[in-house]
Each structure stands twice: as C-alpha cells, then as structure tokens.
Amino acid sequence: QMLKAAAVRPFGAPLRRLARARALSSAVAAVPLSSAFHDDLHAHVPSRLNGARAERLAAEPRPAAEPRPSPAERKLCSMGTGEVVHILSYQAKDEVAIPDFERLVQCIARSLHEMEAGVSDVRVCHPRCGEATFVVTVVSAFESQRFEREIAPRVAAALRLVALEGSAVFSRSGTLMPRAHSLGSLLQKLQTLVRGRHHAEHDVSGVRAEVARWFPRREEYAPYVHWDEHSSSKYTRNLVHSSAEMEVLLMCWPPGARSLIHCHDESSCWVRAVEGEVHEVQYGMPTMDRKFFKDAMTNPTGAIGRCGPLRVQNVTPLGQGGSPTDTYANNNIGLHRIENRSDQPAITLHVYAPPLAKMTIFREAGDHSIASVAAVKYTSEGGRRTERWGKATDPDGVIDVDAWNRVALEDDAA
C-alpha cells in the first residue's frame, strides 16, 4: 500500500481530475441527453460509471419549479411574442475546479447554440474564467416547460461537481417583455408619426402598431373616464389630446350603449379596446342622394338627405379573449358603429387624424336610410367636464333635429 501511495503521489492532481470526471459521467449518464449534447459531454469524460455516486445524485431532491403567474398577472407580457427567457448562472467552486468548469461550459455552450427546435435565441455570457451565464430564449410556454424538464437539469448535472455549491448561483425564467407604451409615450410617438390632412396620407399600419403597443394602466387614463349621470345608456366622448394633426379620445360605454352608424369624413380612425368588450360593426358606404350633396355645399355641418340601404360587411369583437384589441376605419373602408353588447361597462381609445370636426351619421328607416352631417361634442376635455355636455346632449353630435324630423315625416307620408 505504501508503494502504491508513493507511486500515485506524483500523479495526484491528474488522478483527482479523473475521479471528478468519472463522477461527473455518472451524474450526466443518469439523464438522457440530446445526441449533440451527449456526444460533446462524453467526449470529455470516461464512459465507466461510479454507480454509488450516480445513485446518490439521482436521489437528491431537486428544487421545485417556480409556480407560473396566472394570465391576469402576466397581462403586460401577454401583449408580446410569448417567448420565454431562461437565465442560468454558474461559478466554479474553487480555482482547482476552473479548468474542468471551463471545458464543460464550452461544451454546453456549443451544444446550446446548436439547438434549433423551439429555440429563438441563445447567448452565453463569460465575465471571466470560472463564471458563465446561459441565456436561452424559447418560442412558447410549452417549449419553456420542455427546457425546464429536459435541458436545465442536464446542465445542472453536468456542472454539479465543479460548480459553487453544486448548483446555479442564479436561475430565473420569464416571459419576454414587449416594447409597450405608457399613455404618455404613446401620445408622444403619435405626435411624431401622424402627419397629413387626409387618411390617404397616413401611415395606417405604423400608427396601428403603436396604438396596439399601449398597455393601459388605470391610473394613467382614470382622469379621462367620465360617465353620463343623466343616462345609463349614453356613451361619453372624453378628449385626451388635441392638435392640428390629430385628436385622441377616451370613450366610455355603459352596458347596451352604442353609437349611431357614422363615417369619418376625411379622417383616419384607430380604435383600441381599453376595458371590457365592444363590437365594431362595419357597413358598406351607401349611395347618397343629390339633395344631401346640395345641402352639404351650403350647410356643411347640417346637410341631410337619403341614402341607399346600409349593409353589414363585418362584425369584429374587440377586447375579448383571443380577439383583436384594435381596429381601423376610414371612408374608403366604409361606415361603422361601436356597440357594447355586454352587461359590463367598456372603455375604448380613439385616434382621429385629422381631428373629426364633423361626421355623417345614418339612421336605418325600414327599406331606406337617412343621412345627416353632425358636429361632434366632448363630455370632458383634458380630464375636466365641459359645460357644453348636458342632459339633452347627443354623443353622436349636434343634429339639426327639425330637418331630421322633416325628412322622417316626409318618409312616413310617402
């Protein structure tokens, strides 16, 4: 035994590394690896197992995965791509372990970089020898569960014998946070993006993308939430921002409330669901009679006339689970109305460019329809209620009621 000890002593360090490698092999072999990962790791360790150590490592309890937040808690990140980021940081347990640690980290990093299925990005940070952080992004929650179940434990097993405390010094995963707007940043972005005096001049998709990136926080838009105390069915129009290029309104919809069918003159209209659920009902643009065009020449905000039938083209729920949160309309697309068909209040954000000074509203009257130009009003401006909104105010605009009634009476007489 003394002779054996004397013979081994000069080669003590290499044999210790060999012993660690053998023990490492037993930990790794206990979990089946992907072919590339398996080949890379076993190229650096002997294939013979230390059974007792492998059994002991396999029996060690592994920390339970952190409970995933509910969808409601991840509402902001649900606006993103659904990708999930996994971060695993390791340190070598001491200077002696650094060479083995570095070799294994290099091997693991190369294998992670070669992973393709379900993976959208891999980064490996190497601050200094003996430290490494793996950042792996997968495309969905399903792939995240696969990573936690299949890959992360293998990385931990591979580094267990050479890592500080035998495990990651930091481990965290979470949904990739989207580039989301606050209300303030959305308004700033729109002021630089919205240009032109006609909807044909607008970057429709660009503005729509920015509106869709807004993450509504109640404390930001609460000052603009006003309800009509005189009516439980009348929606309200609350001015948030106004400039020569555009205006931004927050509209509040009691259960059952709906707008009249209307156009948007020369403006673009972007709509975003904020709270609750609404439906956008789109109609084709009807043919107007000559009386309407004649009136419009002399009375731009009070023209009235008849039009052809109003035909529904599309109905889109906004704000429901799995449905869109935003929409866009202009006169080339057609007319529309917004309806709250639910038994809960709803709130929407509307961007009009240029500001909607007037619009044509439509009323279905049996086998024909009536159109009238109306000037719009606001319930509040900048968070303060206006004196121009009262019990008799119509949220769809100031209508020439006498002219409207005359046309209606003529229709009834006919």
N, C-alpha and C positions, 0 to 999 in steps of 0.2 A: 504493500500500500504506500510506503514511504517513497519507493522508487517510482510508482505511478504518479504520486503527487509531485515529485521532483521533475518528472518528465512533462507533466501538464503545465507546471507553473509558468514557463516562458511563453506558453501559448494561451494564458488565461483569458486575455481580452478577446481574442478571436472565438474561443470556445463559449464565452459568455454571450457573445452576439449570436452564435449558432444556437445556443439554448433559447434565447429570446425569439429567434426566428422560428424555431420548431414550435414553441408555444403559440406564437402568432399564427402559424399554419393551422394549428388545431382550432383556434377561435374562428378563423376565416372559413375553414372547410365545413364548419357546422352549419353554415348558411350558404345555399347555392347561389353563385354569382352569375351575372350575365357573362357570356363567353369572353368578351374582351376584358372585362374587369377580372374575371377568374384567371385568365391566361397571364395578365400583367402581374397580378399579385403573386401567383405561384411561380412565376419566373424568378422571384427574389427569395423564396423560402422553400425549404425541403418539403417533400410531399408526405414524409412519415409523421404521424400524429403523436402527440402526447395526450393519450386518452384521458387521464385523470384531470389534467388542466382543462381540456375541452369540455368535459362533463361539468366541472365546477363553473366555468364561464357560462355555459348554457343554462345552468341553474340559477344564475344571478338574476334577481328581478330587474327588469328594465323600467325606467320611468314611464308612466302612462302619458300618452299624447295629450296635449292641452285641449280642453273642450273647444270646439269651434264656435265662434259667436253666431248668434241667430241672424237670419237675413235682415231683421229690423236693425240690429246693431251694426251691420255692415252696409248700411244703405248707401253711404258715400261711395264705397268701393264697388258696390253693385253697378255703378254707372260706368265702370271701367271694362277692361277686356276679359276679366275673370281669371287672369293669370295669377299664380301663387308663387311667391318668392320664398325659398328656403335658405337660411344662413346657418352654417356650421363652422365654428371657430375652434381650432385646436392649438395647443402648445406642447412642445416636448417636455417631458417630466424633469429632465436634467441634461447637462452637457453631454454626458455619455450617450444618451439616447438620441441626440440630434442627428447623427449620420443615418440611423435606421429611420428616424422620423422623416427626414428629408427625402430619402429614397421612396418611402411609401407614399408620401404626399405627392411626389412627382408622378408616381404610378397611378394614384387615384385621380389626380387632376387630368391626366391624359385620357383615362377611361371616361370620366365625366364629360370631357369635351367631345368624345366620340358618340355619346348618347344622342339619339335623334328623336325617337318615338316619344311624343308627349312633352318634349323639352323645347322651349323657345330661346333660352339663353343660358350660358354657363360662364361664370367669371371666377377666377381664383386669385385672391389677394395674398401676397407673400411679403409681409412687412420686413422680416429678417429671418435668418436661419433659425429654425425651431418654432416658427409661428406660421400658421396658414388659415385662411378663411375661404370656405367654398360657398359661392352664391349661385344657386341653381333656380331658374325660373321655369315653371311648368305651365301648361296651357289651360288647366282647369282644376277644379276641386277634386275630380276623380283622379287625375294624374298626381295631384298632391298626396292623396291617400296612398297611391302606389309608391310614391317616393318615400313616404314615411314608413311604409311597411316593408319595402324591399331594398332600397338603396341606403338610406340613412343608417339603419342598423349594421349594414356591411362596412360602411365607412368607420363606424364606431368600433366594430370588432377588429378591423384591420389595424387601427391605431391604439387599441386599448392598452397594450403593453408598453408603448413608448410615449403615450400622452400623459399630460399632467392630470393626476387623479384618475387616470384611466378613462376619461370621457371628454366631451366637448366642454370648453370653458364658457361657450356661449352658443345657444341654439334657439332659433326663432323662425317662425314662418308666418306669412300673412298675405292677404290679397294685395296685388299691386295697386297702389292708389292712383286713381286717374288724375289728369290735369283738370281740376274742377274750378269753376268760377265762384267767387262770392258775388253778392248783388253789386257791390261797388266795382269789382274788377270787370264784371260783365258790362256794366254801363260804360266804363272807360274803353273797353275793347270795341263796343258798338259805335262809340263816337268816332273812332278811327277807321272803322270798317264800312259804315253805312254812308254811301255817297250817291247823289243823283236825285232828280226830281220826278222820276218815273220808275215804276217797278222793272221796266226792261233794262235799266241801268244798274241794277243791284246785283251784288254777289250773293245770290239767294242761298246757295249751298254753304258758303262760308259763314254767313250770318246764322243760318240754321244750326250749323255745327257749334258755334259759340253759345247760342241760346241753350242747346242741348247739354252743354258742359256746365251749366249753372246748377249748383247744389243748393236748393232752397233751405235756408235756416230761418225758422220762425222769428227769431229776434231781429233779423235784418228787415223782413218785409212787414212785420206786425204794424208799424206806424201807418201803413197804407191800406190796412184792412178796415173797411167801413161797410156797415150793413144799413139797409133802409129800414128805419124804425117804424115807418108807416105801412110797410107791406112785407109780408112773409114770402112773396113770390117774385119780387122785383130784384133784378141783379143790379150791381153798382159798378161804376167806372171811376177808378181812382188813379190820378195822374202821378207817376213816379218821377218821370224825367221828360223834359220837352226842349227841343232845339229846332232850328230851321230844317235840319235833316231828318229828324225822327221824333216820335214820342213813345214813351213806354208807360203802359197802364197795367194796373193790377185789378182784375175783375172778380167780384165776389158773387157766387151763385148759390142762393138758397135752394133747398130741395125742390125740384119741379120747375125751377126757373129756366127760361130760355130766351134767347134774343129773337128778334124778327129776322127773317131772311134778308140778307143785305149784300151789297157789293162793297168794293173798297176804292172806287174811283180810280185814280192813277197810282195808288199806293200799294206797297207790299204789306202783307200781314203775316207775321210769325206769331204762333201761339204755343205756349208751353204750360202744361199742367203743373200746378204747384201743390195743391192739396186736393184730395178727393178724386172723383171721376167725372168727366164730362164726355159728351159725344159731339163730334163735328159732323154735321150733315151738309154735304156738298150738292149743289144744284147746277145744272147747266144754265148758261146765260140765255134768257128768253129774248124773243124779238120784241122790241118796243114800238109803240105806235107813233105816228108823226106828231100827234098832239104833245107827247112827252118831250120830244126833241124841240118843238117850237117853244114850249114853256121854258125849257132849260136855257134857251137863248136869252130870254128876258128876265127870268127869275131863277137863277142858278141854284138857290137853296130852297126853292119851293115848287119846283116843277112836279107835275103829277100827270099820270096817264095810264093807259092799259098796256098789258104785255101778254105774250103767249103763255102757255102752261109752264109751270115750274116742275121740272122733272129731277128726281133724286138721282145723283150719279154715284154717290159713295157715302158710307157712314163709317166713321172711324172713332172708336173709343180711345180716349186719352187718359192716361194715369192709372189704368187698370193693370193688374199683374200680367206681364207678358205682352202688353200692348204698347204702342208708341207713347212717348211723353210729349211730343211736339208735332206741329203741322205747319203748313204754309199755304197761303191763298193770295191770289190776285185776280183781276177781272178776266184774264186770259184763261185761267183755270175754271172760273165760274163764281157762283154765289155760294154763301154758306150761312149756317146758323150754328150757334153753340147751345147745347142743351144739358142741363143737369137732370138726368133720368133717375138718379139715386134718391135715397131718403136721407142723405147726409150733405152738409154744405160742401162746396167746392170752390177752389180759387185757381185762377189762371193768370199768366203773364202774357201781355200782347205788345208787340213791337210794330208800330206803323211808320212806314217811311215812304214819302214824306208824311208829316202829321196829317191825320184824317180830319180835315175841316168839314167835310160833308160826305154823305154816302146815300146811295139809293136803296130804299127799303121796299120790300114786296109783301103783299098780302094775297093769300090764296082765297079766291072767291068762286067756289064751285068749278065751273068749266073754264074760267078765265082768271086773270090775276091783275092786280092794281099795283102800280109803282109810284113812289114819291121820293123826292130828294129831301133829306133832312140834315140839319146841322147838329153836331154832337155836343153833349154837355158832360161835365165831370161831377162826381159826388164829392171828391176831395182833390186837392192839389198839394203836392209836397207833404202829405200826411194831415193836412188841415181841411176840414169840411168847408165846402163853398156855400155861399148864401144863395147861389143860383139853383140849388137842388132842394126840392120840397116835395110835399105830398103828391102834387099833381105832375111832377117831372117824369117824363118817359125816358128810360135809359137808352132807348134806341134813337133818340134825337128829337129835335123840335119839329113837329109836324104841323103843316097847315091843315088843321082839323076841318075847317069849313070846306076847303077844296076837296079833302079826302071824302067827307060825307056827301058832298055834291055828286062826286063820281059814284059813290056807293048807291045813292038814291037813284041816279040815272040807270045803274045796273039793275036795281030792283024793279024799276018801272019797265025796263025793256023785257 
